[in-house]
Amino acid sequence: MKNYMPTRVFSGPEIVFAHKDVFTKFGKRCLIITSPHSGRASGALDDLEKIFSESDIHVEIFDAIKENPSVASCIEAGRKAYEFNADFIVGVGGGSVLDAAKTASVVANNPALTEADIYKQNWTNRPKPLILIGTTAGTGSEVTYVSVMTNEKGLKKSIHNDDLYALYAFGDPRYTASMPQKVRISTAIDALAHLLESYFNNNANEISKAYSLHGVRLLYPKLKMLKNEDDLTQEDLETIYEASILGGLAINITGTVFCHNLGYYFTETYHLPHGFACALFTNDLLEYEETKHKEYFDTFFDALKIDVNEFKDTISSLLPDFGIHMTKQEIESILPRYENNNSVKNTYGKMNVDDIEKVLLKLQ
């Protein structure tokens, strides 16, 4: 279990300007990796360009990273950094961009890597120095050593490696203000999924539990505000962002449980946004733990002083009706994917593929 996180994190309004010296440590050539829209819409790119102009840092922008990034796009970004002779890389965006930037930083110093090499983690040189700037509040990717990508078969798969840690991460809640409401909800309940999945996890320890409990305490009142469509203040945005970082710190120790791995399938097949796909099974996790491990379950909610039924109702109310109806045949076809699956094994207790089948049958 990992109880350390070597990334140095700065957070708060206009935080990149307060620590602009960070960007001058690594050289005069930077590749910025971002998506076609969010980096610019958030204001983060404008802030970076101002800092780089004042510091005489030459910049290239790679803005072709899309949601659930393909391994091919990560390789392309890394080779772009290599060709540009970048001294360092900055990833600006949500979880997809940040995950892509991690893999790209490896490819930048190992440009001949193939998809197979990446998944085998078969590289020689350490990655380019990496700085991450989040523009959503959900994934916690800023502080994890995980990169989730979509392989050539269209399946989401992750790699875990200490080389993937960013050296620095910046969290300015102003950058999350431009998110559409649907994205804000999806990313917020992704953060909630991380916090819950880390707590109800066979790898949980006292450190990860502390992250989870504090994160849920911060996040749950904001989820109720999102449910009621209340206006969020700058302080509210900062609180949600802080909770998302705590979720990242928590799963950095424990990993996730079955909800996330099931969610991958529903993103691949039904094109659900990642946060919604994971949260689709959050209440199933809670029901499983309440039935199988009541004492452990009660300890969690007693510490939070939150009513369990209200909590479940809040989660349900934030999920759109996706109209998903799985056939028995479809369910049976994907069950082998969850045999001896690490996320299933991580689930607190002794969850197995028969339990997964029971969860999926609810979607018939």
N, C-alpha and C positions, 0 to 999 in steps of 0.2 A: 504494500500500500504506500502511496506517495503522500508524504506530509509536508512537502515543500513546494514552492512555486517561485522559480527564479526570475520571473518577469517583474520588472519594476513598474508599478501602476500609479499614474497621476490622474486625478479626476476633479471635476469642477468646471464652472463656466470659464471659457477662454483659457483653458489650461494649456493649450499648445503654445500660446504666447508667453505664459509664465515660465515655461520650460523650453523655450525655443533653442537653447544651447544644446539640447539633446540631438537635434537634427544636424548639428555641425560637427559631431564627433567622428563621423564615419567616412567623410570624404566629400567630394564636390559633384558627384553624379548619382542621381536617385531615380529609380523607377517606381512610380506610384501605380499600384494595382487597385482597380475599383470596378464598379458596375457602370452600365451605360447612363444611369440617372442619379442614383442615391448620393454618390460622392459630391456631385455638384449641387443637387437640390438641398442637401443638408447644410451647406456652407463650409464643410470641412476642406474641400479642395481650394476654395478661395482663400481660406486662412493659410493653408500650406503654401500656396503659390506666393502669397505675400511674404511669408517667412523665408522661403527659398530665394526669392528675388533679392531680399535684403542681405542674405547670406552668400549670394553669388553661387548658389547650388544649381547645377544644370539638371533639368527634369525632363523625363519622358513619361507619358501617361498611357497605361494599358487599361482600357475601359471595356473589355469584352467579357467580363466575368458575369455569368447569369446565375439565377437561383439553382441550387443543387448542382454545383459546377462539375463539369466533366473533367476527368483526368487529363484529357487532351488539351483543354483550355489552360489548365495549370502548367502543363509542360510548355505550352506556347508562351505563357507569361514568363516562365523561368528562362526560356531561351532568348526571349526579348531582352531580359535583364543582362544576360550574358553578352549578347550582340551589342548592346548599348554600353557595355563595360561599366555597369552600375556598381557603385561602391556599397550601396545599401538599398533596401526595399521598404516601402511604406504601403501597407494595406489599409484602404479606407472604405468601410462599408459595413454591412451586416455579416452574419455568420458565414454565409457562402463565400463572400469576398475574403474574409479573414482566414478561413480554412484554405482557400486557394492560394493566398499569399504565402502561407506556411510552406506548402508543397513547392511553390514557385521559388522560394528562397533556397530550397535544396537543389532544385534543377539549375538554378543560376550558377552554382559552382560545380555542377555535375551535368553538363548540357546533353550528354549522350544517353541519359536515363530514359528508359521506356516505361510504359505503364506497369509491366510485370516487375521491373526493377523497383518501382516506387512501392508497390504493394508488398514486395519481399523486403523492402527497406534496405536495398542493396546499393548503398552509395558510399563513396570513399571520403569525399571532402565535406567539411562542415558547411552549413548553409551561409548565404550572405546575411549580414546583420539585418534584422527585421524589426520594424516598429509597426504596431497595429493601432488603428483609430476606429472605434466603433461608432456606427451611426444608427444602430437599433439597440434595444434593451431586452435581450432575451437569451442569446446563445451562450454568453460567457466565454466565447472563443478567444477573447483577448488574453485569457489567463490559462488556457489549457494547452496540452501537448498533443492534441488530437486534430486531425484533418479529415473531414468527411467529404468524399467525392463520389461521383457517379462513374462507374466503369464502362467499358466499351459495350457491355451487354445491357446497359441501362439499369444496373443495380447499384444502390448506394452502399458503399463500403468505407470503412475508416482505417486510418493508420494511427498508431500511437508511438511517439518517439520523443525523447528529450530534446533532440535537435529542432523540434518544431516550436519550442517555446520562443516567443518574441522577447527581445531584450527590454523593450519598453512598450507600454500600452497607455493610451490616452482615452479618457472617457469624459466627454463634454456633453451634458444633457441637452444643450442647445441643438446639437446635431440630430437628436431624436425627435425634435419638434415637427419636422416636415413629414413624418411618417403618416400615411393614411390610417384612419381608425382601424380598419380591418387588419392592417399589418401590425399596428400597435398591440392589438388584442392577441394576435397570433404569437408575437414575440414574447409578450408578457406571460402568456400561459406556457410557453416553452421554458421560460425561466422557472415557473412554478413546477413544471414537470421535472426539471433538473433537481430542484430542492427536495421534492418528494421522493424521487427515484433514488437519490443518494441516501436518504434516511432509511427507506425500506429496502435495504441493500445488505447482502451478506458481508460486504467489505466495509461497512460503516464502522467508524471509530468515534471517539469522543470529539475529535477535531471536526470531522465532517458533519457530525450531528449538530454541533454548535453553529456551523455555517448554515445548515438547513433550517434550523429553528429560527435563527435571527433573520434569515432571508424571507421565510414565510411571514414572520411578524411584520416585516416591512412591506411586503408585496400584497398581502391579502386585502388590506383596506383600499389599496389602489385598484385592485381587481373589482371590488364592489363599486368603486367610482366609475370604472369602465362599463360595468354592467348597467349602471344607471345613466350612462352617457353624460356624466358630470364633466365640466371643464377641468383640465389638469393645469396646475401652476408649474412654474419652473422648479419649485421644490418637489412637487409630485414626480416630475420627470426624473429628477436626480435620485429620488428614492427608488424608483423602478429600476434605474440603471444600477444602483448599488446592489439591489437584490439580485439582478442578473449576474453581477460579478461574483456574489456569494454562491450562486448556483454553479458557476464555472469552477470556483474553488472547491466546492463540495464534490462534484463529479470527477474532478481531477484526482481525488483520492479514491473514489469508489467505482467510477464508471456508472453507466445507466443500467436500467432493468428492462423488462420485456416491452414496456410501452414504446420505448424509442425504436427498438428493432422492428416491432410490428408497424410502427409509424412509417418506417422506410418503405415498406411495401405499399402503403396507401398513398405515399407521395409518388412513387414510381408508377403505380397503376391508375390511381384515381386523381392524381395531380393535386392532392391536398397540400397546402403550405405546411412546412415542417412542424411548426408549433401546433397547429390544429391537428395534424396527423398523430402527434405524440399524445396530446391532451384528449384525443378520442378515447384513450384507454386509461386515463388517470383515475377515473372513478372505479374502473375494474380493478386497478391496483389496490385502491383503498378498500373495496369490498373483499378482495382476496385476503388482505392482511387483517381486516376486522374479523373475518370468519376463522382464519387459521391461527392468528397470533394476537388475540384480543388484548392481552396485557401490554404487549409492546405497542400496539396500535393506540390504546388508551393513554399510555404514557406520553405519546406525541401530542395528542390533542389536549390532554390535561395541561401540558407545559405551555401550549399556545393559548389556552382558554378560549378556544373557538368551538362553536357547535358543529358537530360533524355533518349533520344533515344540511345545515345552511351552507357549509363549505362545499359539499357536493353539488347543491343546487346552483351555487355561484358558478362553479366550473361548467355545469351543463348549460347554463344560460348564456355563457360566452361562446359556445360552440354553435356555428351555423348548422342548419339541417342539410347535410350533404346528400341525403337520399341514397345512401349506399345500402345495397341488398346483395349479399354474397350468396352464391349457390353452395350447396353441400360439396359439389364437385370442385369448385374453386377453392374452398377451404381445405379440402383433402389434398389438393395439388400443391399448396404452399406449406403444409405442415412439416415436410422434411427439412425445410429451411430452419426450423426451430429445434430440431434434434441436436442435443449437445451444444446449444447456442449459449455463448457467454453471458449475454444479457438476460436470458431466461435463468441461467444458473445464478446470476447475481441477485435475483429477486429474493428478498428476505424469506427464509424458509427453504422449502424443497420443491419449488415450482418445476413442472415438467411440461412436455408437449401436450399431454392430455388436458392440462389446465389451459393451455393456449387455445386448444380446440373449443373448450367451453366458452372462452371469451369471444372467439370469432363467431360461434353459432348464434350469439345475440344479434349479429348483424344480418341474419337471414331475412 
